[in-house]
């Protein structure tokens, strides 16, 4: 029983850390996506001028 509890605690901690990192990275990925789109627009506008 103690082994099961220890395993559940370790798994829960790993899942919590992974979820935290995914939430933090999501906003950064959205910012990078916006920056890439802005860069694409700037390149297209400069090439067309």
N, C-alpha and C positions, 0 to 999 in steps of 0.2 A: 504494500500500500504506500509506503514511504517513497519507493522508487517511482510509482505512478505520480504522486504529488510533485516530486522533484522534477520529473520529466514535463509535467504540465506547466510548472512555473517557468522552466527554461524555454519551453515553446512559446508560452505567452509573452515572455520578455522579448524574444526574437520577433514575434509578430508585431508587438507594440513598436519596437525600434524600426522595423521595416515600414510600418504604416506612417510613422512620424516622418521618416525620410522621404517617402513618396509624396506626402502632403507638402513638405517644404520644397521639393523639387518641382512640383507641378506649377507653382507660380513662376519659378525661374524659367521653365520650359515655355510658358506662355509669353514671357518677356522676350525670350530669344526668338520665338516664332514671329512676334510683332516686329522685332528689329530686322529680321530677314525680309519680311514683307516690305518694310519701309525702304530697305536697301534696294530691293528689286524695283520698286517704284522709282526711286532716285536714278537708278541705272537706265531704266526705260525712258524716263523724261530727259535725261542728259543725251541719250542716243538719238532721240527724236528731234532735239532742238538744233 
